Amino acid sequence: MKKYAYIILCFVMIGILSACGKDDEAKVKVTEENRAYLEEYNKSLQGTIEDMNSILGVYNNGLDGIYTQEYSNEQFAKVLKEQIKESNALIKSVESLNVKPELFQVHQQLLALVNRSHQLLLNTIDEANNPDQEIEKDPFRVEFLAIKQEQAVIANDWKVLAQQLVAAGENPEE
C-alpha cells in the first residue's frame, strides 16, 4: 500500500506544480488566425472529457460496488479490464494530436490527466487481482475525486475559451 500512497503523492505534487502554470492558459487568446484551429482543438477536448467521464463513471460505479459489497474483487477486476482498454485508446488518441506551440502546455496538462486516470485504473486492478487482499478503497476514492476536480478545472477553462470562440465567430472583423 505504501507504493500507492507514494504514487498518489507524486500525482498530487505534479498537480500542484502544474497549477502554478495556469497563467499560461489565460494567455491563449482567440485571433482570426487561430480561431479555426482552436475550435477544432476544443471539439477534440470535449470528446476527450466525454470519454474520460464515461470511463471514470464506470470506475466510480464499480468502486461503489466494492464499498457496498455488491462486487467481489474478481467482479470489479472484470469491470476494470474493459475500462483499461478504453483508457488505452483514449491515451493514444490524445497523444496523437498535433498541437500548435501556443497549446502545448494546455495539451500536456490534458495528457497528464488522462494518464493519471489510466494509472488509477491500473493501480486499482492490481489490488483487485489479488484475491487474498481487501481493496484499499479510500485512497482510490481520494485519487478519483482529485482527478475529477482537475478535469473540472480544465473543462471550465475551456468553457471560457469556447465563449471567446463564439464571440469571435460573431465578430469576424476583430
C-alpha positions in Angstrom: 0.0 0.0 0.0 3.0 2.3 0.6 3.7 2.3 -3.2 0.2 3.5 -3.9 0.5 6.3 -1.3 3.8 7.3 -2.9 2.3 7.3 -6.4 -0.7 9.3 -5.2 1.6 11.8 -3.5 3.6 12.1 -6.8 0.4 12.9 -8.7 -0.7 15.5 -6.1 2.7 17.2 -6.4 2.5 17.2 -10.2 -1.0 18.7 -9.9 0.3 21.4 -7.6 3.2 22.2 -9.8 1.1 22.2 -12.9 -1.4 24.5 -11.2 1.5 27.0 -10.9 1.5 27.3 -14.7 -2.2 28.0 -15.0 -1.5 31.6 -16.0 -0.2 30.3 -19.3 -3.7 29.0 -20.2 -5.1 32.5 -19.8 -2.5 33.6 -22.5 -4.3 31.6 -25.2 -6.3 34.3 -27.0 -8.6 33.9 -29.9 -7.5 35.6 -33.1 -8.7 35.3 -36.6 -5.6 33.3 -37.4 -6.1 30.6 -34.7 -9.9 30.6 -34.4 -10.5 27.6 -36.6 -7.6 25.7 -35.0 -8.9 26.4 -31.5 -12.4 25.4 -32.5 -11.0 22.1 -33.8 -9.0 21.5 -30.6 -12.0 22.4 -28.5 -14.1 19.7 -30.2 -11.3 17.2 -29.5 -11.0 18.3 -25.9 -14.8 18.0 -25.3 -14.7 14.5 -26.8 -11.8 13.5 -24.6 -13.6 14.8 -21.5 -16.7 12.9 -22.5 -14.7 9.7 -22.9 -13.0 10.3 -19.6 -16.4 10.8 -17.9 -17.6 7.5 -19.4 -14.5 5.6 -18.2 -14.5 7.2 -14.8 -18.2 6.8 -14.4 -17.9 3.0 -14.8 -14.9 3.1 -12.4 -16.9 5.0 -9.8 -19.9 2.7 -10.0 -17.5 -0.3 -9.6 -15.8 1.2 -6.6 -19.2 2.0 -5.1 -20.0 -1.7 -5.7 -16.9 -2.6 -3.6 -18.0 -0.3 -0.8 -21.5 -1.8 -0.8 -20.1 -5.3 -1.3 -22.2 -5.8 -4.4 -18.9 -6.6 -6.2 -16.2 -9.0 -5.3 -12.6 -8.2 -6.2 -12.9 -10.5 -9.2 -16.1 -8.8 -10.5 -14.5 -5.4 -10.0 -11.4 -6.6 -11.9 -13.5 -7.8 -14.8 -15.3 -4.4 -15.0 -11.9 -2.6 -14.9 -10.3 -4.7 -17.6 -12.7 -3.2 -20.3 -12.2 0.3 -19.0 -8.4 -0.1 -19.2 -8.8 -1.0 -22.9 -10.9 2.1 -23.4 -8.5 4.2 -21.4 -5.5 3.0 -23.5 -7.4 4.0 -26.6 -8.1 7.4 -25.2 -4.4 8.0 -24.3 -3.4 7.1 -27.9 -6.0 9.5 -29.2 -4.8 12.4 -27.1 -1.1 11.6 -27.7 -1.7 11.5 -31.5 -3.0 15.1 -31.6 -0.5 17.5 -33.2 -0.9 20.7 -31.3 0.4 24.2 -32.0 3.0 25.6 -29.6 0.5 28.0 -28.0 -1.5 25.0 -26.8 1.4 22.8 -25.8 1.2 23.4 -22.0 -2.6 23.0 -22.0 -2.4 19.8 -24.0 0.3 18.5 -21.7 -2.0 19.0 -18.7 -4.7 17.1 -20.5 -2.3 14.3 -21.4 -1.1 14.1 -17.8 -4.7 13.9 -16.6 -5.6 11.2 -19.0 -2.5 9.2 -18.0 -3.2 9.8 -14.3 -6.7 8.5 -14.8 -5.3 5.4 -16.5 -2.8 4.8 -13.7 -5.7 4.9 -11.2 -7.3 2.1 -13.2 -4.1 0.1 -13.2 -3.4 0.5 -9.5 -6.9 -0.5 -8.7 -7.0 -3.6 -10.9 -3.6 -4.6 -9.4 -5.2 -4.8 -6.0 -8.5 -6.3 -7.3 -6.5 -9.1 -8.9 -5.2 -10.2 -5.5 -8.0 -12.3 -4.1 -6.2 -12.6 -0.7 -6.2 -8.9 -0.1 -9.0 -6.5 0.5 -9.0 -3.4 -1.8 -7.9 -0.2 0.0 -10.9 1.8 -1.2 -10.3 5.2 0.4 -7.0 6.1 -1.4 -8.6 5.2 -4.7 -11.7 7.3 -3.9 -9.4 10.3 -3.0 -7.4 10.0 -6.2 -10.7 9.6 -8.2 -12.0 12.8 -6.7 -8.7 14.7 -7.3 -8.8 13.6 -11.0 -12.4 14.7 -11.4 -11.6 18.1 -9.8 -8.7 18.7 -12.1 -10.9 17.6 -15.1 -13.5 20.1 -14.0 -10.9 22.9 -13.9 -9.7 22.1 -17.4 -13.3 21.9 -18.7 -14.1 25.3 -17.1 -11.0 26.9 -18.5 -12.1 25.8 -22.0 -15.7 27.0 -21.5 -14.2 30.5 -21.2 -12.2 29.9 -24.4 -15.3 28.5 -26.1 -17.2 31.7 -25.3 -14.4 33.7 -26.8 -14.6 31.4 -29.9 -18.3 32.1 -30.3 -17.8 35.8 -29.8 -15.0 35.8 -32.4 -17.3 34.0 -34.8 -20.0 36.6 -34.4 -17.5 39.4 -34.8 -15.1 38.2 -37.5 -13.6 41.6 -38.1 -11.9 41.6 -34.7 
